[in-house]
Amino acid sequence: AAGVIQSPRHLIKEKRETATLKCYPIPRHDTVYWYQQGPGQDPQFLISFYEKMQSDKGSIPDRFSAQQFSDYHSELNMSSLELGDSALYFCASSLTGGQGSPLHFGNGTRLTVT
Amino acid sequence: QKEVEQDPGPLSVPEGAIVSLNCTYSNSAFQYFMWYRQYSRKGPELLMYTYSSGNKEDGRFTAQVDKSSKYISLFIRDSQPSDSATYLCAMSGGGSNYKLTFGKGTLLTVNP
């Protein structure tokens, strides 16, 4: 079965640079979520989109922005990168509606800021 | 206090043992409860998904939810070395709020 696809798998950037992470949800899933997971930490919710509109916002820095496109893929844009932004960034997707829907995660993008 | 508390372990058991993993939570709005397994450098993989209180069994895995006590459990029977991973509990509220709040994860090692 198709899963959530994230690209790139690894990304190395320098401080103050920008980065763009991409997420392709499971086909027919209408909601995407972005999470950040630091070393030894649980995933922290950043932002979510339902039908191309922002649906919820968590602890996402103002330096970060995201959007969901007409084909439902999503991009997380990160500017003025800081050393503390080094983490695993996961995208998840779900088919939202009714009695809830479990989130399915991609394998993440490992961002290293030097 | 975090909304979801989970003992990070590590937990080490012999092959074939029954493993019990637990989480407590404080937000009474949570209605959907999940367990994810995460291998190193991989994304969380959905293991179990339950709605409200009760038990759910899937193969060697059993999930229990006790909303009155705000306590959820995952039991793994006949544990295998391939079960060695970090197990994350996660939960979300009802309505349109499906974002997950995770526990810290428990690192499990099953020794052959």
Chai-1 contact restraints between the chains, C-beta under 6 A:
chainA,res_idxA,chainB,res_idxB,connection_type,confidence,min_distance_angstrom,max_distance_angstrom,comment,restraint_id
A,D42,B,F102,contact,1.0,0.0,6.0,A-B,restraint_1
A,D42,B,K104,contact,1.0,0.0,6.0,A-B,restraint_2
A,D42,B,G105,contact,1.0,0.0,6.0,A-B,restraint_3
A,P43,B,F102,contact,1.0,0.0,6.0,A-B,restraint_4
A,F45,B,K99,contact,1.0,0.0,6.0,A-B,restraint_5
A,S48,B,K99,contact,1.0,0.0,6.0,A-B,restraint_6
A,D56,B,K99,contact,1.0,0.0,6.0,A-B,restraint_7
A,F90,B,G43,contact,1.0,0.0,6.0,A-B,restraint_8
A,T96,B,Y98,contact,1.0,0.0,6.0,A-B,restraint_9
A,G100,B,Y32,contact,1.0,0.0,6.0,A-B,restraint_10
A,G100,B,Y98,contact,1.0,0.0,6.0,A-B,restraint_11
A,P102,B,M34,contact,1.0,0.0,6.0,A-B,restraint_12
A,P102,B,L46,contact,1.0,0.0,6.0,A-B,restraint_13
A,P102,B,Y49,contact,1.0,0.0,6.0,A-B,restraint_14
A,L103,B,L100,contact,1.0,0.0,6.0,A-B,restraint_15
A,F105,B,G43,contact,1.0,0.0,6.0,A-B,restraint_16
A,F105,B,P44,contact,1.0,0.0,6.0,A-B,restraint_17
A,G106,B,G43,contact,1.0,0.0,6.0,A-B,restraint_18
A,N107,B,K42,contact,1.0,0.0,6.0,A-B,restraint_19
A,N107,B,G43,contact,1.0,0.0,6.0,A-B,restraint_20
A,G108,B,G43,contact,1.0,0.0,6.0,A-B,restraint_21
